[in-house]
Amino acid sequence: MSGADEAGIDEAVRARLLAAPDLILGDRDLMRALIGAREAEAGANVIDIRGRAMEALEARLTRLESAHENVIAAAYDNQAGMQTIHRAVVSLLEPDDFTSFLENLNTTVAPILRVETLRLVMESDAVQAPPAGESGALAMVQTGTVARMIAAGRRAPRGNDIILRRASAETALTHGTAAGAIRSEALLPLDLGAGRWPALLLMGSNDPARFTPTQGTDLLRFFSQVFRLVLIGWLRE
C-alpha cells in the first residue's frame, strides 16, 4: 500500500493538488481547516502567528467584499434613479398648454417619480386661505406660506436647499385629500425670478423611508431646475 493511501488521500486528488496547489489557497474553508489542524498539533501553549495573520487578512477581505457589493448596489440605484428622473423630465416637456402641464403632474409625472402627491405651491397676495382638501396640482397660498413650510416650526428657514424629511404639519393641508397617508416629503424651492412670489414643488410619499435627510439630492435638484425653467416658460406666455 502506498504512502498516499496510508494517509487516506486518493492518488488522483493528491496528483491534482500537487499540480495546482492554488486550489487550496483559494478555498477559505480548506485553509482554515489546515491552519486549525496545525495549531492543534502544536498545542495550546503555542501561537501560530501565520494563522492569526491569515484570520486578520480574511476579516479584511470580507469587509472589502462587503464594501464592494455596497458600491455596486449604490451604482445600480443611482442608474435607476437617473433613468426615472429623465423619464419625468421628458414628461414635463410634452404638454402643449399650461392646463395640460398641471394635469400631467398628477397623471404622469407623480407615478413616474413614485410619489402619492406632487403639487406646485405658488404664493399670491390675493389668496385669503388655501381651499381645504383640494387635490389639484396647483396650490395657491398666502404670502409667507412657502417660508413657513420650509422652516416647519424652526426659528429660521433653511434657505433654498432641497429638504427631505418626515411629513410635517406645515404641509398637511397642501398635500390635499391624501395628507393623512403621507409619511415623508420632499420640498423643492423654486426661484421664479425678480418680481415673482416664492414657489415650491412639494412631493409626498406613503413610505416613511422614501425621503430622508441622509439621502442625496443631486437628481432632485436637476429635476427642480428643469421644472423651474419649464414653469417660467409657461408664466411668460
VENPE-V273352 format. One record per residue. RES is the residue in one small letter. PSI is psi in whole degrees, -180 to 180 (NA if undefined). D_LAST is the distance of its C-alpha to the last C-alpha in Angstrom with 2 decimals. Layout:
BEGIN
<<RES/PSI/D_LAST> <RES/PSI/D_LAST>>
END
This chain:
BEGIN
<<m/134/98.13> <s/163/95.76> <g/-35/94.33> <a/-39/90.87> <d/-39/92.12> <e/-34/93.85> <a/-8/90.60> <g/16/88.94> <i/126/86.44> <d/137/86.16> <e/-37/87.09> <a/-42/84.01> <v/-43/81.72> <r/-43/83.69> <a/-38/83.42> <r/-41/79.68> <l/-38/79.18> <l/-34/81.40> <a/-30/79.46> <a/76/76.05> <p/-17/76.44> <d/-14/72.72> <l/-36/72.52> <i/-43/73.96> <l/-30/72.02> <g/-2/68.73> <d/111/69.62> <r/-42/69.12> <d/-42/71.34> <l/-44/74.23> <m/-39/74.00> <r/-40/73.90> <a/-40/76.97> <l/-43/78.85> <i/-40/78.21> <g/-41/79.22> <a/-38/82.45> <r/-42/83.20> <e/-38/82.72> <a/-37/84.88> <e/-35/87.60> <a/-27/87.47> <g/164/87.96> <a/-22/86.19> <n/-1/87.34> <v/130/85.69> <i/123/81.98> <d/105/80.51> <i/-35/77.98> <r/-40/76.65> <g/-43/75.85> <r/-39/74.04> <a/-39/72.08> <m/-40/71.06> <e/-42/69.89> <a/-42/67.75> <l/-37/66.28> <e/-41/65.66> <a/-40/63.80> <r/-42/61.68> <l/-40/60.95> <t/-43/59.90> <r/-41/57.44> <l/-40/56.05> <e/-40/55.66> <s/-43/53.86> <a/-39/51.49> <h/-44/50.91> <e/-38/50.08> <n/-39/47.63> <v/-43/45.88> <i/-43/45.62> <a/-42/44.29> <a/-38/41.64> <a/-42/40.64> <y/-41/40.24> <d/-42/38.18> <n/-40/35.87> <q/-43/35.49> <a/-41/34.73> <g/-40/32.20> <m/-43/30.46> <q/-39/30.32> <t/-47/28.88> <i/-40/26.04> <h/-42/25.32> <r/-41/25.16> <a/-39/22.79> <v/-44/20.44> <v/-40/20.57> <s/-33/19.80> <l/-31/16.60> <l/-8/15.35> <e/-40/16.47> <p/149/14.15> <d/7/11.86> <d/164/9.75> <f/-37/9.27> <t/-44/12.56> <s/-35/14.37> <f/-45/13.32> <l/-43/15.00> <e/-37/17.88> <n/-27/18.48> <l/-43/19.27> <n/-40/22.29> <t/-31/23.39> <t/-51/23.28> <v/-46/22.41> <a/-46/24.83> <p/-37/27.73> <i/-43/27.23> <l/-5/27.46> <r/49/30.37> <v/152/29.17> <e/-30/29.63> <t/142/26.63> <l/108/23.19> <r/138/21.03> <l/116/17.96> <v/122/19.23> <m/136/17.09> <e/154/18.86> <s/139/18.45> <d/-6/21.11> <a/-5/20.78> <v/129/22.09> <q/-44/25.86> <a/145/26.64> <p/138/25.20> <p/130/26.36> <a/132/29.52> <g/7/29.58> <e/140/25.96> <s/11/25.18> <g/170/21.49> <a/-24/19.32> <l/127/17.45> <a/112/19.84> <m/126/18.97> <v/168/21.91> <q/156/23.61> <t/141/23.30> <g/-11/25.77> <t/-42/25.68> <v/-45/24.22> <a/-39/27.03> <r/-38/29.58> <m/-44/28.55> <i/-43/28.89> <a/-39/32.17> <a/49/33.55> <g/-11/36.50> <r/163/37.08> <r/-30/37.72> <a/143/34.87> <p/162/31.58> <r/23/31.65> <g/-147/28.79> <n/13/25.97> <d/147/28.26> <i/137/27.68> <i/127/30.17> <l/126/32.20> <r/176/34.67> <r/155/36.39> <a/138/34.52> <s/150/34.39> <a/-25/34.87> <e/-24/31.94> <t/-1/29.51> <a/-47/31.53> <l/-36/29.64> <t/-28/26.24> <h/-15/27.60> <g/-149/28.04> <t/-18/30.89> <a/1/31.72> <a/-36/32.47> <g/-24/36.21> <a/-8/36.36> <i/128/34.16> <r/-24/36.51> <s/158/34.38> <e/158/30.82> <a/134/28.47> <l/120/26.14> <l/96/23.43> <p/143/22.04> <l/122/18.47> <d/107/17.81> <l/7/14.13> <g/171/15.11> <a/139/16.62> <g/1/15.89> <r/148/14.64> <w/158/17.18> <p/151/18.90> <a/167/17.96> <l/140/20.22> <l/121/20.53> <l/125/23.81> <m/139/26.04> <g/142/29.32> <s/148/32.33> <n/-14/35.61> <d/118/37.41> <p/-20/38.63> <a/2/38.88> <r/-42/35.38> <f/116/34.02> <t/153/36.64> <p/-20/36.70> <t/-9/38.82> <q/155/36.29> <g/157/34.30> <t/8/30.57> <d/-46/29.67> <l/-41/28.08> <l/-35/26.14> <r/-42/24.99> <f/-44/23.71> <f/-43/21.89> <s/-35/20.31> <q/-43/19.20> <v/-44/17.50> <f/-44/15.98> <r/-46/14.72> <l/-41/13.06> <v/-43/11.43> <l/-43/10.29> <i/-38/8.95> <g/-42/6.91> <w/-37/5.45> <l/-25/5.47> <r/-20/3.79> <e/NA/0.00>>
END
